[in-house]
Amino acid sequence: MTPKHASYDVVIVGGAIFGSSVAWWLTQMPGFNGTVLVVERDPTYQFASTSHTNSCIRQQFTAAINIKVSQFGVEFIKNFRRFMGDDPEVPHLALHSFGYMYLADTPEFAQTLKQNQQVQVALGAHTRHLGREEIAAAYPFYQLDDILAANHNTHDEGYFDGGTMFDWFKRMARRNGVEYIHDEVVAMTKSSDGTAITSVSLKSGSTVGCSTVVNASGPRALATAQMAGLSLPVEPRKRYTFIFDAAKPLDRDLPLTIDPSGVHFRTDGKYYMAGCPPEDDPAVAYDDFGFDHGLWENKVWPAVAARVPQLDQVKVINEWVGHYAYNVLDQNAILGRHSVVSNFVFLNGFSGHGLQQSPALGRGIAELITYGEYRSLDLSPFEYRRIETNQAMIEKAVI
């Protein structure tokens, strides 16, 4: 597909959840009337991280900005149709607030959870710090012999339909004039002084001028940055998901349980969902989606059955592996303009938090492009400059 114009105000590399969020938010910015091109290499999104997401949102972070980002995400989900202009075609999104249940099996982690809870509550979250007896009273199906405490929040924390949100970001962006093309950015040309990207070259042979380039390439973010001669500590890492049926289903929702084993699991409609990283967690090739079929038997199911003995008879009905866009430095988002190539904008490195953060961070990047600053939330803690100085943004609650 040939681009309609020779040059665009904004070229977005990648059309999954973040590329489409930025594209749509740009159309909502008062004063922005520029042209926007989204270049997506695979419009089926078969291997995109967006397609492999577990669609959850939590406020149980420890960095204030991550909590605030999620709180806007909740507002956006709960008022989705209003944000989309009260269009009657737009569905309402439901947020199923079964909450995250962080389990602590050591005194040190129990104390960390208590400190985390105090931070979250101070910012308006409803996180509760629970002792073993309180956990057992609310969820008697857990085996808690090794558990000392937990944090849990059943208010505005849980599952939502991320696929529908993504679909409407795309639909409304297109409806509002954003152009999507099936192509791939393969090179970028800089100005003579090296301070700006002047054009991008496409696999189809076209060259497109640009005023701003947004790197929304998910796990491929480093490859996109390298086209501009820039570095980025983001790599693809595998994450596994299993959907299973239970012969003896629980009588209430299973919270999204973060077990000390490293396995997490939750209710998924009438089924259950579990996930984890592999035992060995290296960077992988962009197209490596090979499946470790021993992971369920050797790690996931033993952890689930040990923690919830009632789930000792289960059957896997679906499974998949996707890629985290893993930020090796600190597992937090990387945003903003490069210090030298100033029209190159990062939107990368979400390390599994991407879908839930896409409403707030997409809005922030649209504000940065339109106004030169973040106006709704100060997202400066995420900015790329910390990558240049190798200063990690501390977030203790990373799954």
C-alpha angles and dihedrals in degrees: 000000000000118000113249094228136041092227138022135198090226129021113190116200105211129026103210124107098311098038090050093043092054091044092053095042090052088061088054096052113106107233097023112116100150132128118262128198122189114198113200122180094200116028090186087066087210094151100027117123086235090065093051098047124125090218100228133144129199140179092202097110128119102216109083093223092055090052092049091047090054092046090057088046089057091049090050094049094047092047098034098135092048091052088050091058098268089282105172090218090065112092124228113251118225122212112209102205104202087135136213117287112204109194121204122203098176132057090238094056092042089056091047090053090050091052091046091052091054091052092049095047091049088060094049102268119138097224115153125204108219135195122218094266093051091050091050093049093055098036110023093174094075121099101225107172091119097035122099103176145342143202119227137171124186095176116094094337126109141053132350136167101270093171091062092048090052092047092054094046086059096042095049094043090055092044089054094053106272112143119223121193133184101233141100132246106231103168143011131211122215131208117260092262093048096237100114144031106240100182145356125223120221129213089240089063100258124128118210127195118223143186095199133018120201118201103215095150100131112207089359092062095114093054090053093047091050090058085066092045091253133130129228130178094224124121138166115259126179123248122183130215128191127189113202140179121223127218089210107035119199121257093234140026117295108227118229092274119203102202123201087241089071093250120118126197140172148164113289107187107288089343136055133246129211132179145173145157118263119267089251109042111192129153110273136202116277091248098041108116096147111151127232100218093186094062095083096051097038103040120000105047095042090053093048095047093046093052097039107027091186087069093063093114110055140142125212110231100173138010138175143169123222136173129258114213087230119203103211093197101058112335092246132118120279113215143166142036127328113250094236107019090051100181093056108097124196124215101164152111102055095158094207099322096089106106095048092047097045098094095054099036094044088052091048094053090047089053091048092052094044102039105016092243144062108261108172100041127008100242095173093116087070096051123129093243090083088061090055091051095038092234111149122220104229117233115162097187103070119144 
